[in-house]
C-alpha cells in the first residue's frame, strides 16, 4: 500500500470521526435493520463503529469477547436443551405427551386447540425454547386443527401463542441468559417462572376453548375418562421422567441447569433410540438432528457475543445511565405504577421488533437497576421481564414465533397476524397479574 | 471446481459442528452422571465442553450464512425493486467482509497472546489457543460463505431466507 493510500485512509477515518456520533450511528443501524440487513450485522456494525469512532474502545475487545463471552458453563445449557427437545420429538415422546394432554382436555369444547395449548405446557417442561415449542407443536397439531375447521390463521396464532410458555415453564433458555447477564441465579428464575407459566397455560387453554369451542363442540365431562388419563400417562412415561429429572434435579439441587440438560439430553437420546422402550429415533437420523440444532447455536451465540459488547460500549458512553435517569424522573413525576407500566411497554415494544435474547441483553441491564430502585425483588422483575419478552415473541411486526409458525405450517404471515391479537389479550392479562402479584414468582422460592 | 470446494467446506463445517456438539453432550452428560455415582468429576470437563461450544457457535454461524438463516426483518427487503434489492444484498456482503476482517484480526491477536503466555486449557496440557483459534477460523469460513452469497446476489439469486422448524427454534 502506498503512502498516498495510507493518507487517504487516515483522512477518511478522521473525517468519519468528525461526522459520526452515537445518534447517526444508531440511526443508520435502525435504517439497516428495517431494510433487511441481518440483526447480527447491524449489532456488530454498531459495536465496531461506536468502539472505534466514538469511545476509542480497543477493538481487541471484539476478539476477546468472541471466545470468552461464550465460555460460560450456564450458557452451555442452551444447545443441550435444544437438542433434548429434538430427541424428544424425533424419538416419538412428544407425540405420547400430546396423547396424554388430549386425554385430559379432550372433552372440552375446542378440544384440539386446548390440547395444543396443554401440550405446549408439557413440552415446555423439557425444552427451554419458545420457538422450539411452537415449531414442534405446530408440526404435530397444526394440520389437525386446520382439518377440524379452524381457520389457518387462527390455528397458526394458537400454536404461536402456545409456544410462549416455552421459556416461562422451566427450563428456559431466556431465564438462563437473563441470569447470566444480570447476575441473578438462573435456578431461582426457573422456580419463579413455575406458577406464572402454569397460569399462562390455563389462560391459553381457556382462550382456545372460547375461540374454537363453536367450531369443535365439546363432548362433555361425561366423556372424560380417568382410566384413559392413566393409560396415556403410562405410555408417556419417558417424557415424565425427563420432566422429573429436570424439575426435581434442579429444584432439590442435585444438578445445575446445564448438568440437568446434559443428563436429560443423553437420557432422551437413549430412550428415543431403543425400540423396546418405544423409541422411534433411528441412529442414522442423529447427525442431521445435531446439525439442525447446531445451526441454531450459530444464529444465537454470535448475537449474544455482540450484545455483550453492545452493553460494554453503551456503558462506556453512559447510555444506560441516561435512560435510567429519564425513567427515574418519570417515576418521580408520575409515580412507580406509571414507571413500571412504561418499562413494560418498552419491553413489549422492543420485543415486538427484535429477538428475545437481544431484548434481554440490551434492555435487561438498563431496566433492572430501575426496578431495583423501586424495591422490586430481582427474581420477580426477572420473571416479569421474561414474560414480557415472550409476549413480544408473538407481537407483530417482528414476533419471531409468528414467522416460525408461518414457515412450519405454510400459512401466510399476515393471516396469523390478523388472529394473534385475540390471543395477546389473555397473555397481557396474565402479564399484568404476574407483575402486580409478586407472590406468584416468589412463593416457591420462599418454601425452598 | 467451485462445487468441489463448496462440498469440502460443507464437509469440514459439518464435521466440526458434529464433533463439537457430541463433545458437549457427552462431556456434560457423562461427567454429571459420573459425579452422581462416584462423587468424582474431571476438572477439565467444563472447560473442554465450553471450548467445544466456541467451535460449535462460530462454525454454526458460517453454516447459517450458507443457508441464509440469520435473523433479519425481511418485510421491506422482499418487496424492494430488483436493482435496489440486489444492491442491498451486495451491501450486506461488504458489511460482512468489513466486520469479518475486524473480528479475525482482533481474535487472531488473542490466539497469539494465548500462545505467547503458553496458556493451557484448565486441567490439560492442551494449549488454550486450540479453543481461541475457533473464532478466526469460524469467521474465515463465514467469509467464504459470504463471498458465495455475493456472487449469487450479483447473478440475481437472493434465495429468500428460510424460516422453518429446522433453522429457527
Interface residues (C-beta under 8 A of the other chain):
Chain A: X33 X34 X35 X36 X37 X38 X39 X40 X41 X44 X45 X48 X59 X60 X61 X62 X63 X64 X66 X67 X70 X71 X72 X73 X75 X76 X79 X80 X82 X83 X85 X129 X131 X132 X135 X136 X138 X139 X254 X255 X258 X259 X261 X262 X263 X265 X266 X269 X287 X290 X291 X292 X293 X294 X295 X296 X297 X298 X299 X301 X302 X303 X305 X353 X355 X397 X398 X400 X403 X404 X406 X407 X408
Chain B: X14 X17 X18 X20 X21 X22 X24 X25 X26 X27 X28 X29 X30 X31 X32 X33 X36 X46 X49 X50 X51 X53 X54 X56 X57 X58 X59 X60 X61 X62 X63 X64 X67 X69 X70 X71 X72 X73 X74 X75 X76 X77 X78 X80 X88 X91 X92 X95 X96 X98 X99 X102 X103 X105 X106 X107 X108 X109 X110 X131 X132 X134 X135 X162 X163 X164 X165 X166 X167 X168 X169
